[in-house]
Amino acid sequence: MKVRVFISVMQEKSWIRIKLTIAVYMKLVEPKYKEAVVQNIVNDIRKHHNSLTSGDIGYRYLLKVLDDEDRSDVIYEMNNRTDVPGYGYQLEKGATSLTESWQALSSVSNNHLMLGHLMEWLYAGLAGIRQSENSVAFKNIIILPDLVGNITSAKATYQSVYGLIISDWKKENHEFKLKVTIPANTSATIYLPADSSSVIEEGNSSMHDREDVKLAVYEKGKALIKVGSGTYTFIVKKQ
């Protein structure tokens, strides 16, 4: 059954951010309205100077929708600051573990996982370890790093039932280098920041010389690489 969202998609009121976010995540928004609704979510975040205005329940949906809609740049800008309540603010206040409040108030718990939603984005978004839509237990892996802001490197691991998955990337001297480990009995699609003019190498050989590493397609500024289990080192050089 189709569910229509009875909220004007062109509104820009602060109270609609999480309402619209949950509607998008739950697929309640009609496809023809989705792009406009997501843009309104981003507009509201910008209107509030990239501040965090959602809490324990809504914030997870916000991160998921922004990541799914390729807006990790917004996630980065919301969280890479120390002047407003949030993760950076907690660090500035001396926190060494997650606190119960964005403000790191001393009157509440200062060892509390409640606001730990960003951790999922750090390994699934920033490092890019996720699985395809119909995959079970990371049988079909996706490595899709989000290159945002001035971040020059990221590394994450995930212990799946098939074995350890590793994504370790670095930007250096106009090159992008990605080391990945894909466990036995799985396959992976790896997204590299490249276009048809880029030079892509794996190990010490060109992609054109490989049969076990297949360049599937170029799409939206990324090269899609199909691989089986193993450890790979990709280097992308811009022409």
Long-range contacts (C-beta under 8 A, 24 or more apart in sequence): 2-30, 3-28, 4-30, 5-29, 5-30, 5-33, 5-37, 9-33, 9-36, 9-37, 9-40, 10-36, 10-40, 11-40, 12-40, 12-43, 12-44, 12-47, 13-44, 14-44, 14-47, 14-48, 14-53, 16-40, 16-44, 17-41, 17-44, 17-45, 17-53, 17-54, 17-58, 17-62, 18-54, 18-57, 18-58, 18-61, 18-62, 21-54, 21-58, 21-61, 21-62, 21-65, 22-58, 22-61, 24-65, 24-69, 25-61, 25-64, 25-65, 25-68, 38-65, 38-69, 38-71, 41-65, 41-66, 42-66, 42-71, 42-74, 45-74, 45-78, 49-84, 50-74, 50-77, 50-78, 50-81, 51-78, 51-84, 51-85, 51-86, 52-78, 52-79, 52-84, 52-85, 52-86, 52-102, 55-115, 56-114, 56-115, 59-115, 59-117, 60-117, 60-120, 63-117, 63-118, 63-120, 63-121, 63-125, 67-121, 67-124, 67-125, 67-146, 72-121, 72-125, 72-126, 72-146, 72-148, 73-148, 73-149, 75-118, 75-121, 75-125, 75-148, 76-148, 76-149, 76-151, 77-149, 79-118, 80-149, 87-118, 122-154, 122-156, 123-156, 123-157, 123-158, 123-167, 126-151, 126-154, 126-156, 127-154, 127-155, 127-156, 127-167, 127-168, 127-169, 128-167, 128-169, 128-191, 129-156, 129-157, 129-158, 129-165, 129-167, 132-189, 137-161, 137-162, 138-162, 138-165, 138-186, 139-185, 139-186, 139-187, 140-186, 140-187, 140-188, 140-189, 141-165, 141-182, 141-186, 141-187, 141-188, 141-189, 142-188, 142-189, 142-190, 142-191, 143-167, 143-178, 143-180, 143-188, 143-189, 143-190, 143-191, 144-190, 144-191, 145-169, 145-178, 145-191, 147-171, 147-176, 147-193, 160-186, 162-186, 166-231, 174-237, 174-238, 175-235, 175-236, 175-237, 175-238, 176-234, 176-235, 176-236, 177-233, 177-234, 177-235, 177-236, 178-232, 178-233, 178-234, 178-236, 179-231, 179-232, 179-233, 179-234, 180-227, 180-231, 180-232, 180-234, 181-230, 181-231, 181-232, 182-227, 182-228, 182-229, 182-230, 182-231, 182-232, 183-229, 184-229, 185-229, 186-228, 186-229, 187-226, 187-227, 187-228, 187-229, 188-226, 188-227, 188-228, 189-216, 189-224, 189-225, 189-226, 190-224, 190-225, 190-226, 190-227, 190-232, 190-234, 191-222, 191-223, 191-224, 191-225, 192-222, 192-223, 192-225, 192-234, 192-236, 193-221, 193-222, 193-236, 194-218, 194-221, 194-222, 194-223, 194-236, 195-221, 195-223, 197-238, 197-239, 198-223, 198-236, 198-237, 198-238, 198-239, 199-236, 199-237, 199-239, 200-225, 200-234, 200-235, 200-236, 200-237, 201-234, 201-235, 201-237, 202-232, 202-233, 202-234, 202-235, 203-232, 203-233
